[in-house]
Amino acid sequence: MTDRLKIIVAGGGITGVSTAEWLRRDGHDVTLIDRIAPGDSGQTSYGNAGLLARCAVVPVPTPGVWMKAPKMLLDPDGPLFLRWSYLPKLLPWLLPYLRNGRRDKVEAIARALLPLIDDTLEQHQALARGTPAERWINIGEYSYFYPDRAAFQDDAFGFALRKSHGLEWEERDRDTLLEIDPNIGPDYSFAATFKDYGWITDPGRYVADLAAWFEGQGGRRRQAEISEILPLEGGRAAVVADGERIEADRVVIATGAWSARLARALGHEPALESERGYHLWLRGPSIVPPHPYMLADAKFLATPMEAGLRCAGLVEFGGLEAPASKAPIGLFKRRIRKLYPALTWENEDAWMGHRPSTIDSLPLIGPSRKAPGVVFAFGAQHLGLTMGPKTGRLIADLIGDRSPNIDMTPYNVGRFDN
């Protein structure tokens, strides 16, 4: 291991908190900085579906998706949304993103995603073990729900890709589903179920508990906005936080969708865009599924959580500045009642967050060659919670001069640079 270093981790979501804690466990002097407290609703980690998605090797762009996209955008029950005024700014990112839906590209992306997500449950357990955050990890089944077997077979490409990477599932007909969950409505009669799956029953409190543990064990946390990162001589770096310059031996950028501005100022092109995601958190629901359900036709998850039922997912492109849209929340309400026609609830919370998505659906993980002393840890698209602890461990290995046990080439932080 290297000597004890002074390290600043920029970003208080699951990736930043995981990175800070692994670095602290390595004996470094670590300060976690973000303008928003870990676990706050302003953090993207707060609002996700909670799933530790080890089978999510299939990216959003797949063969033929560019032909389906217009129909999804025009369908009020479609899972894809776009703020049309944002389209001119989006196009330079969107076109190569869609081109990566070719079969050969998708297969390469799946191979690169697998090492970051296949052991996600074990990585979360290792990070949270012995901390208050451990209580939020649940283990059980995870089901993809379809109207019928024919609809499942329409997803044959994705499931064949999963199977090629050793992921197995059990197929269940309607009678079997009703034995497990008699509240399922008539619109669903088939499911593919994965065993030994993990999910987080309150993502916000989980991240907050991890951050509190980090502080309690000697880590430092500061609530401030980082406006600039400055490379220094000797492979060191500094941040400007609320106008104050703070020097360190290493600076880790883990600010999610807001990382693009910091990376570009250092001379990099991160090819990053916000994949806006939504949730509807139903408090006091009359029905809760026994484990997370992916409603495959609606492209969102219904996850049982500590405080109710969370519907989360969908994709909207509209940038970082535009306010939340109402249409995705309306879709959640319509489609969850197709799953559970008798469902009622006491109250609800609606939320929108920004997933950091690159044109090849892979994160940027590793040191910057243009700014020695700066390390990137962002770009996990909708798998931030899933790969957060693994990403943090990889960053700790790299800073500690240990060779990661996976090929890091696909996550090279300069791969989009001109």
N, C-alpha and C positions, 0 to 999 in steps of 0.2 A: 504494500500500500504506500501511497505518497504520504508526505508529512501532513500534519494538521493544517488545513487550508481555511481561509476565510471565504465563505461562499454566500452569494445572494441568489435566492430563487425568486424570480418574478412570476407571480401567479399563484392564487390561493385556491384553485380548484383541485380536483382529485389528483391530477398529474403533478401539480406544484407541491401539494402537501405530501404526496407519496415520495417525490424526489427529495424534498427537504428532510423527511424522516429517515430515509435510507442513508442519506449523506450524514445526518446526525449520528446514526448508529455506527457509521464508519469512523466517528471521532472528530469530524470537522466542526468548525464554528459556523453555524448556518443561520441566516436571517431570511425569513419568508416575508415578502412584501407584496401587497395588493391593495388597491383602493377599496375593495369590498372584502368583508370578513369571510373566512372559509365557512361554507354552509349557508350563507346568505342567499336569498332568492335571486339576487343579481348574478350569482355564479351559475354557469351552465351546468355544473355538476349537481346543483340543487334539483333541477327539473327533469332529469332523464327518467327513463322507464325502470331503472333499478336493475336491469338484467345484466348478468355477467355472461356475455353472449359468446361462448366458446365455439358455436357453430356458425358465426357470422362471417364466414370467409367470402361470401358473395357480395361484391360492391353494388351500389345503387345502379350504375350503368352496366347493363348486360346486353348480349346480342339482341338487336331489334328494339331496344328501349327508345331510340330516337324516333322510331315510327309510332310508338305508343304514346309518347309524351304529349303531342297536341291533343289527343283525345282525353288524356288524364287532366290536362289543364282546363278543358272546356266542360268536363263532367263535374257537377257540383258535389258528387259523392266520390270524386277521384282523390287520390292521396297526394297529388302534386299541386302546388300553388306558386304563383308568380306575381310579383308587383310589376306590371308591364312597363311602368316608367323607369324601372331599374334595368330593363333588358339591354339597352345599348351599352351600359357599363359592364353588364354580366357577360356579354357575348364572347369577348376574348378569352374568358375562362371557361365558359360553357361549351364551346365547340370542341376543344381538346378533351374536356371532361367526357363528353358524349362519345368521342372517337375512341376513348379507352374502354368502351363497351364491346369492342371486338373480342371474339372468343379467345384468341391467343393472349390478348392483354388481360382479360378477366382471369384467365388461368394463372398468369404470372402474378397478378395482384393477390389472388387467393393463396398462392404459395408463400408470398411475403407476409400476408396477414396472419397466417396460422401460427408462427412462432411467437407472435405478440399476444395471442388470445387463447390458445388451446389449453393453457394451464392457469387461466384467469382465476378460477376459484381458489386454487392453491396459493396463488400470489396474494390474493386478498386475505386469505387466512393467515399467511405468514406475516403480512404487514400489520394486521389487526390483533393478532394473538396477544393476550395479556393486557389489552387496552379496553377502555369502555366501548370502543367502536365495534368490538367483536360481536356484540349482541345483535347488531343490525344485519348480519349475514345469515341468510336462510338457504336451505338446500332442499331440493325436491325435483319435480318434473317441469318440463317446458314444452308446450304444444303449439304447433302451427295449425290453425283452424281453417277449414275450407268448406264451401257450400256442399261439395260432393267430391268423389274420387276423380272425376274428370278435371275439376279445377286444380286439384293437386297435381295431376299429370301435366297440366299446362306449365307447372313449375319444375318440370323434369330436369332442365339444365342445372338449376341451382342445387337440387338435391343430389344429382349425379356428381356435381363438383364436391359437395360435402362428403359424399361417400368415398370419393377418390382420396380424401384426406383422412379417412378412418373414422368419420362421424356416422354413427348408426342411430336409427330411430325405430319406433314401433308404430305400426299403422293401426288406427282404431276406427271402427264404424260407429254409426249413431247409437246403436244399442249399448255399445261399450262406453261411449261418452256419457250417456244418460245414467248409467250405473254409477259413474264417478261424480257427475254433476247434473242432477235432474232438472236444473233451471234453464238449461240451454234451449234456445228457441229453435223453431223449425228451419231457419236459414242455414244452419250448420249441421252437417251429417258426416264429416270426416276430419280426422286430425292425424298429424305425424308428431309423435311425442318422443322427446329426448329425455334420458334419465340422468340423475346425479348432476343437476343443474343448480347454479347459485343465483340468488338475487338479493338486493339490498332493500330492506323494508322501510327505510327512510334515508334516501341519499344525502339530503342536506345535513341531517343530524350525524350521519356517519362521517362525512368529511369534517364537520365541526369537531367531533370527538377525536378524530385522528389529529387534527391541528392542535387541540387542547393538550393532547398527550405529548405531542412534539414540544410544545412550550413547557409543559410540566417537567420534561426530562432535560431541559437545558437549552432547547432551541429558542430562537428569538422570532418575534413576529411584529411587523410594523404595518399599520394601515396608512398607505400613501399611494399616490399615483406616480408611476414611473413614466417620465416623459422622454427619456433619452438613455441610451446605453453607449458608453464611451470606451473604445479599446485603449489600453495603456501600454507603455513600454514594458518589456519583460514578460509578455503573455498574460498580463493582468487586465482588469476591466473595472469600470465604474458605472453606477447608475445615478441618474438625477431623479430623486424622489421628492415630490412637493418642493422643488427648487433646490434641494440640498444634494450636493455631490457626495456619494458614498463609494469608496474604493473597496475592491475585493480581489482575491486571487482568481476566482471564477464567478461568472454570472450565468445563470440558467434562465432561458426564456421559456416560460410555460404559461403564457397568457392567452392560450386558445386562439379564438378568431381575431383577437386584438394583437396577435403576434406579428401580423404582416407588416404593419407600420414600423415596428422596431427592426425587423429583419431587413426591410428595404433600406432603412437608414444606414445599415451596415454594409450595403452593397449587394445584398442577396435578392433574388426573386423567389418568393415562397410559393407562388401559384396557388394562393389561398383565398377561399371565399367562405362566407357565412352560409351554412346550410341550416336555415332557421327551423327549429323544432318546437313543438307545442305539447302542453299537457293539460288535461282536465282532471283535477283531483276531487273525487266524489267522497265527501265526508259523511259518515253514518249511512253507508249503503245497506239496502235490505238484502243484497246478495253479493258475495265475494267469491271469485274463483279459487279453487284449491291450490293453484299454482299459476304462473304467468301464461297467458294465452296471447299468441300473435294472431290477430285477425288478418289473414294473408290477403284477402281481397280488399281490405281497407288500409293495409300497411301501417297498423299501429298495434301497440301492446296494451293489454289489460292486465295490470299487475296488482296482486294483493299486497297491501302495505299496512304498516302499523296503524295509520290513521285513516284507513279506508281503501278505496279502489282508485288506482291511477291509470288513466288512458293517456298514452304518450307515444309520440312518433311524428309521422307525416314529414313532408319536406316543403319548405317555402324558400324561394330565392327573392331576396329583397334588400340585401345589404345589412349593415350594422346600425343604420340611423333610423329607418322607418319604424313606426309603432307597430304593435301586434295587430294582426288581422282577426276579424270575427269569424270568417268562414271555417277555419280549421276547428274551432271550438264547436260550432254547429254540427260539423261532420262527426266529431266524437259523440255528441249526444244522440244523433240519429243512429249511428252504427252500433253503439254499445247496447241500444235497445233491440237491435236485431239479434245480438247475442243473448240478452236477458230481457225479454219483453215485459216482465213484471218488475223490473228494477226501479226502485225509488231511492232517494237519498235526502239527507237533511240539509246540507249546504255544499258549496263547491268552490274550488279555487282554479282559476285559469292562469296559464303561464306561457311565456315564449322565451326561448334562449337561442344562442348562436353556437352551432357546431362548426369547428374549424376544418374545412374540407379542402384537400388538394385535388389537382386535376387527375391524379392517379390513385386517389383514395388511400394513400399511404402517408404516415406521419414523417416529419423531419426530426430525426433523433441523432444527435452527435455534435461534435465541435465544429465551429465555423473556421474555415481556412482564411477567410477575409478579415476576421476579427478574433485573433487568438485570445483565449481567455473567456470567450462566449460560447455557450453550449445551447443547442436548440432541443426543445422537447414539446412539440406541438404538432397539430394536424391530424388528430385521431378521428376526424369526421364524427359519426354517431357512435363510436366505440370508445369514447374517452374514459368512461367509468370502467369498461371492460379491461382496457390495457393500461390504465393509469399506474397501478402498482408495478407492473412489469417494466413500463417505461422508466419509472423512477429508479428501479434497480439497475437497469441498463446504464442510465446516466451516472449512477454511483460507481458502477464498474469502470466506465470510461474515465471519469475523473480520478478514480483510484488506481489507474494504470493496470486494470485487470482486463483481460480479453473476454468480452461477452461470449457466451456459448452458442450464439446464433450468428448468421451472416448479416452484418449490418449494412451491406451495400445498398439494398433497396430503399433505405431510409436516409441516404446521403443528403446532407442539408444543402448541397450546391447543385443538385441534379437539374434544377430548373433555371439556373443562372445562364445568362447570355455569354 
